[in-house]
Structures are given as C-alpha cells and as structure tokens.
C-alpha cells in the first residue's frame, strides 16, 4: 500500500492521505466493481470522499485502509451514523470507521458483530448472556423470557421469576368467566353491591346514563371504572388481592404478561383520558391484551393487539405484581 506523506484533517483527526488499497469487503449495490488503483481522501462542502488515480470515485462500495472499513453512498461520500445495508444495520463513527463490538448511542447499548452488522435476540458475548431487542437495544434491569438481566444487561443465573403456577391456565379460566364480546356492566340490576364479577349482553349507553351502570373495582386505594377497573380486577384475579404492586414507567422491554398498562390516546393527552389493559402475552413488536370498554360500550375484548410503535409514541404507565 502506498502512503502519501501529505496529511489532511479527517473530521478532527490527523489521518494520512493513505492510498486506499482497493480491498472490497462487499458492495452496497448489486453491481460488481473492482479497482486496482490507489485512491486518496478528499473533502468538499458535502463531506469526505475517495478519488482514485484514474479520476473515478468510490461509490456504493466498501473500502479498507488496512485497519478500518469505510462505506460510501451512491454519490461517493463517506457514510456516517446508522445505515441499512443489504438487510442489516451498521453504524459508522463520525470519522467514518465501521463500528464493531459494544456501541452506546443516545444512552442505549447495541452490539455490532465483526462484520459490523447489528446483533439482535439472545447473544452470548464475552462470557455472559444478553438480550438485544428487535431494534438492537440491550435490555437491562428487567425480565426477558423468565430470565433476569441486571443493570449491566447480563443474565443473572439462579434468580427465578416469581410467576403464578400457570398464568395461561388462569387466563383461560377468566376467558370463560368474562367471555369475549360480553359487557362488563350491570345494566338491568339495581342496588348497592359489588358488580365486578358481573357481565351482561347489553351494551352501556354512556350518553344516556353516564357511568351509572358501568362496573368498577378497587385495587389498593384506587377505584377504577370501565377499562381501568376491569384491568385491575383481572390483575387481582390472576395474582390475588394480597400480591404486592409496583408502579413503573412504561418501557416495552420491561412490560411482561401479567402487567397492567394504561396509555394516553394521543401523545399529548393526559393519562386520565387514556385506556387501561391487562397484558396476557407479548411478541417481538406487540402486546396481547384483554380489555373492557375498548369500543366505548364496556365490551370485553380478548387478544387485542397493541403495537410497540404506537405505545412508544404516546404516554403510558404500568404496574406489575411480580
């Protein structure tokens, strides 16, 4: 590799205008390009680029200077930050180098394999197990798949999640007790009594009667009506009324089956105008819930789906009984 002894400043670092041996790791396009000549770093008002001795430029390709890898876009400019390349995420430092290993961006941790591609899912790294979400963010101080991850993100062996003996069995019993499509209300009943176990086949007419016939439930020192009361009621049915309750700020990675969640209906609306649900299952990008009053008439719905993308865009709060 030839070395040009002239020095240039590359994003704050002194870097030799090294002749980039045309070592190609892969292409950013399906068009195969091969360069035999050396090239030199140059900069204009749009960014850094590499010009080869024949006057051509490094476009849509990878190059190495013998130490680090760089990628160039379709206009030939050096890539920085997050880039989606051939179905995988890569991260390039402000100085252009492709990052490998642990990476912290905006307070979140990611792991980039030796190829530079972002890792997801369960990963054994440096002798410990970690969980990286579908967005690549490392989970920490939470439970994932029944395993506890400490503040460093590492799985802590020997700590078991205190789950009910069979949350699935309990939920299935509750499906029969509070059937899908029925209404959590006491329309047609009068008197001062606890109606929280009652369902009917008659929808509430809130415009006419307000919440007069809507059921409610007290958990702790909070009485919830409609959706909120129902979510609290299901929580007690699953865990028992004496189970501890711990409030926490919503984070998709922290929410697990068995948790209560209340979210605002718009990003700016106050939580009192929101909707409450009980989480019965979880996928990579969604929460599966049971809820009441989802359609404004106190109707019970099982297996509702709340997308992570939506929840991340609004205000939400949770409590857990674990």
N, C-alpha and C positions, 0 to 999 in steps of 0.2 A: 504494500500500500504506500503510495506516495504521500508525503507530508509537505504541505505548503507552509513555509515558516511565517508567513504573514498571519497576524492574529486578528480576529474580529470578535466583537462582543455579541454573545448569543443570549438574549433575554437576561442580561445581568451577569452572566458567567463569561469568563475568558475561555474561549474554545478555539483551538487551532482550526484554520480553514482546511481541515483534513480532506484529502481526496477520498471520497466515499467509494470504497471498493463496491462494485455492483453486486452485493450479496443480497439476494432476494429471498425473503422468508415466505412470502406469499403475495398475492395481488389483491387489490381492493376491487378489481373488476375481473370479469372472465377472460379478458384479453391478455394473452401472454406477451410480456415484453422482456427483453434481455438487453442489458447494457454491458459492454466490455470496457468502456472508457471510464475514467475517473471524473468525479464532479466536485463542485465547490459550493460551500454555503454562501448564500447571498440574501439580502434583505431589502424590501421596499416598504412602502406605507401599508401594505396589506399583510405583511408577515414574512416569515423565513421560507426559502425555497432552495433547491439544489439545481444548479445548471451543470450539465455535462460538457465535456470538451467539444462535442460536435454541435453545441448550441441547443440541444434538446433539454427537457426538464423532467424531473422525477414526478410523474403524475399517476395517481391511483396505484401506488405501489409501496412496498416496504423496502427500507434500506438500513444497513448497519454500518457503523463506523468502526466496527471491530469490538466495541464494548456494549453499546446500546442500540436498540432498534427504534426507528422512526417510521411514521406513516405519512403519506402525502395525499391530499384530496385531488379531485378531478381537475382543479386549476393549478395543481402543483405546489400548493402551500402546505407547510408542515402542520400536522394536526395536533391540537392540544385538548385536554379535558376528556369528557366521556364521548366515545364513538361506538356506533353499532356497525360491526363489520362481519359480513358473512354469517349472520345469525347469532353473534356473540358480542357482549360488551367488553370494551377495552378502555383503559384510562391512560392518558398521556400527560406527563408533567407539563407545567408552563414552559419549560425549556425543551419540550418535545419528546423526551425519552419515554418509551413504553414502560409502564409500571408493572412490577411483579411482586408477589408476596402481600403482606398486610398493607392496607391502604385506609387512611381516615379522610373522609370528605364531609364537611358540614356536620361534624360531630358523630357521624356513623362510620362503622368499620366494615370493610369489604376484604375479600381475599382474591388476588389475581394469580392464576397459575403461571407456570414457567412460560407458557405460550403467550401470556398476557390476558387470556380470557378470564372473565369473572366467574367465580365458582358460586353454586347455589346448592341448597339442601344440606344434608348431614355430611360433614367432612372431618376426617382425622388429620389434624395439622400439628406438627411439632409435638407429637405425643399426646395430644388432647383432642376430644371431640367437640365440634362446634356446629351450630345450625345457622345457615345463611338462607334468608328468605328468598322468594322468587325474584325480589328486587335486588338481591345480593347483600342486604343489610344483615349484619350479625345480630342474632338475638342474645339478650343478656338479662340477668336477674329475672328470669321467668321460667315457665314450664313449657316444654315442647314434646308432644307425643309421650307424656308421662315422665319425662326426664328433666331434672332441674339444671339450669345453666346459671352460673354465678355471675357476678358483676363484670368479670373478665370475658364472659361468653363461653367459658369451658364447662363441659358437663361434669357435675359433681357426683361421683359414684356413692352408692349407699343411701341416698336420700330418695324415698319413695313418695309419690304424690298421694295425698290422703283423699282418694276418690271414694264415692259411695261404692258399695259392693258391686252394684251393677246399675250404672246410670241409665243404660239402654233399657233394662227391664223396667225401671221406674218410669221412664218416659213413655214406654209402650202402655203401661197401666194408665198413665194420665191421658194418653190419646183416647182411651175408652171412656174415661171419666168426663173429659171435656172434648167431645167429638168435633172434628173439623166441620166448619160450616154452621155450627150452632152459635148461640149468642150468650155471652157472659152477662146476664142481666136477670131481673126478677119481675119482668112485665107480667101483670096479672096477679101479683102477690102483694099483699099489704101487711103492715105491722112492723114493729121494731125488732129485727132479728138479724142473724148473720146469714146473708145470702151468698157468701163467697163460694160455696160448693154447688150453687145452682146454675143451671143453664136452661135456656128455652129455645124454641124455634121461631121466636118473634123478634124481629129487629127493633132496636131502640129508635124512637123518634125524638132525637135531641132538640130539634127545632120546636117541638110542641111541649115536651116535658123536661128539657134540660137534662140533668143527670139524676133525676128523681128515681128512675128505675135501673140505673147503672149499678153494678156491683162494685164493692170496694174491699180493700184488705189492708190490715195494719202489719207492717214488719218493722220491728224496733219501735221507734216513736214517730213513724211516718205512715199516714194513711194514704194509700194510692187509689185512685179511681180509674175505671176503664182499663186502658192498656197497662198503666203503671201498677194498678192494684193486681191485675192478672199476672204480670211478670213476677211480682213479689210473692204472690200466692204460689206459683209454680216453684219458685226457689225454695220456699218452706216445705212444699210437698216433697221435693227431691232430697233436701238436706236435713229437714227437721227444724222446727222453730227455735231450737236452742243452739243451733250452729252459729259460730262467730261470723260476722260480716265485716269485710274490709273494703273500703272505698278506694278506687284508684282512677287516675286519669286514663282515658282511652288510648290504647295503642293496639293495633291489630295483632301484633305479635304476642301481646300479653293475654288477650281475650281467649278463653277456652270454653268448651262445652260445660254448662253448669253456671255460667256467669250471667248476671243481669246487665243490660246495657240500655241507656237512654240517650237518644241523639236528637239534635235540633233538626227541624225540617228544612231549614236553609242555613247557609253558612253564618249569617248574621243574626238569626233569630235566637231569642232567649230560650234556655233549656225547658222552661215551663210550657213552651209551645211545642214541645217535642213529642217523641213517641218512644215507648218502652217495650222491650222484648226480652225473652229468655233464650239463651243460646243453647241449642241441643246438638249441634255438630259444627264442624269447621273444615273448609277446604283451603287450598293454597291461596285463593283470592276472594273467598266469600264466607259469611257466617250463615248457618242454617238455624232458623229461629222458630219459636212458637209465639204467637201474639194475639191480642184481642183488640178490637176496635180499629183494625188496620184499614177498614173501609168506611169508618165513621158511624157504624151502627152496632158496635160491640160484638161483631162477628169474630169467632175464633178461627185462626188460620194456623195450621201446622206446616212445617217445612218451607216457610218463607225464606227468601234469599236476600241478603244484604251484601252488596258488593263492597270490597275493600276500597275501591276507587272512590265510591260515593262517601263512605264513612270517613275516609281521610280528608274529605273536602268540607265536612261540617263539624260542629262541636259535639262531643259525646263524652259521657262519663259512665263508669261501671262500678259494680261491686262483685266480690267473689266470696264464696263460703268455704274455700279450700284453706 
